[in-house]
Amino acid sequence: MRPTPTFLVPILIVFFLPTKSYSLSNNSQLLAFCFGRAVNFTTPSLFESNLRRLFARLLSSTPRSPTYYSTFITADDSSSSQIFGQAQCRLDAPVELCAACINRSTAAIVSDNSTGCGRSKSAALRLDYCFLRYSNLRFFGEPKEEAFYYSLNAENMTTSQVFIITVRSLMTNLISSAAAEGTRFAVGKSVISDGVLIVYGMAWCTMDLSSDDCHSCLSGAMATILPGNQRGMAATVSCEVRYDTNEFFSDEDEMRNSEIQSFEFSAIKIATSNFAPQNKLGKGGFGTVYKGVLTNGREIAVKRLSSSSGQGLAEMKNEINFVAKLQHKNLARLLGYCLHKEEKLLVYEYLPNSSLDKFLFDPNKRKELGWETRVKIIIGIGRGILYLHEDFHLRIVHRDLKASNILLDCSMSPKISDFGLAKLFGINETERNTNRIAGTLGYMAPEYILHGLFSTKSDVFSYGVLILEIITGQNNCIYEGSEDAIDILSYVWEHWTQGKALEAIDNSLGDGYSPLEALRCMQIGLLCVQEDQVERPNMASVMMMLNTFSMTLPAPSMPAFYTGKRSLPGVS
């Protein structure tokens, strides 16, 4: 049976409110929760040495994790000496501050004074920028919502309904955002009285919680704060909410603390000839991409986020948070960024062959894509997606895989780009729901369009569409705008079921392809775009199918959005 909390230590040395210097102070808020002092470990003991090893591992791994989160379980044959550990830092903390916070927590949590839990076998501790927990019992994914601390500023009460409503609205939105994000962390601000007063808010759960459990924990914590306080904070073992009229988190500064390079705006203007039209490479949902040449001769691609997009900064942070930490040959490399007044720029490596759509959907340039090149592109994209889904530290769903987001280097090797819509999934998450459908029609899975549900299987669907486009040379809507218009899924399915599959293969290939390979690629593509996401293979299975020719493939079922049997138009 899990020990019940019997000792509560709400310690407030000083309610630390940094304004623009986000450092760990000796006056930092320190909150400890001890789960039953009767269950203690002895010293010296195997449990004590395991605990030291656990702390060392968490201190080493947490600041280096892209999500500032890590867990560790000590390997021990004796259950009495096994320890489960968890550490997490706020995403707005620089790496050095995260490390300092975890380091201080490991000492404070086992302290014998009033701020620590001594030799308790199960304890949790919060500092301003981090959270640490260990136990002799497994606790991952189990919310612990006992409110063990809350702070109010009773001297600065207000009866202003505008203030109360603003705080409630801000925190409600942040709670929903934090619960929806894989990082389980959200910060934001609301302006009151024409900028005279600003309210800053934060909602933060441990990453092992499910979305629903996180939302429940945050809502419960917020309910303990009485309305009208100009400053409030409530924390449980599993979550924390906080708001204040003084800024206590980093916004754009968090990008300036990033490990990637910060470019001067003047250098970007010179490199792109002041964003000259002739240097424009393309335009996406959140901005325009320009080619540039730095003074050292290096070619770059500059993504200029649209000033009219209300989500420009959020999308920029998203790309920096993801891409700067991703390292794979089939993912586009982010070189740096630039923040200048209203300008928000991302600087990528320049890839001379532009994007896949420029070749694939051009009747003349399509001929440059031989069969071996197309197979290389298919496999390269697949490897990049597999890295995001399974080989990276945590699971990332791209959500916007399409031909224009596949860049090609000088050897025609593919690199996945544009992570503005990407989402990080929590430890125990397999599916997410959203009310904001964003992406590109023709590549979006049916469960996403109809119900707002997305998962790794959504990316698999998009990948299937890409495979079919690559082998047929056709856009996802053939003869768009005419009476003969047909989506590529229905087009390929009709050829497949009528025994005319090879007639759907891009005729610009002539006889320069392997019919068996082409049929196999088509079958794998159809398996990826099946209507029921449960029937779609995961990326590991897809890559095995592509790389193991002797493997027998299952028969695909009807694809999503099938428009019904029809006579097949000829396609040139």
Secondary structure, 3 states (H helix, E strand, C coil): CCCCCCEEEEECCCCCCCCCCCCCCCCCCEEEEECCCCCECCCCCHHHHHHHHHHHHHHHHCCCCCCCEEEEECCCCCCCCCCEEEEEECCCCCHHHHHHHHHHHHHHCCCCCCCCCCCECEEEEECCCEEEEEECCCCCCCCCCCEEEEEECHHHECCCHHHHHHHHHHHHHHHHHHHHCCCCEEEEEEEECCCCEEEEEEEEECCCCCHHHHHHHHHHHHCCCCCCECEEEEEECCEEEEEECCCCCCCCHHHHCCCCEECCHHHHHHHCCCCCHHHEEEEECCEEEEEEECCCCCEEEEEEECCCCCCHHHHHHHHHHHHCCCCCCCECCEEEEEEECCEEEEEEECCCCCEHHHHHCCCCHHHHCCHHHHHHHHHHHHHHHHHHHHHCCCCEECCCCCHHHEEECCCCCEEECCCCCCEECCCCCCCEECCCCCCCCCCCCHHHHHHCEECHHHHHHHHHHHHHHHHHCCCCEECCCCCCCEEHHHHHHHHHHCCCHHHHCCHHHCCCCCHHHHHHHHHHHHHHCECCCCCCCCHHHHHHHHHCCCCCCCCCCCECCCCCCCCCCCCC
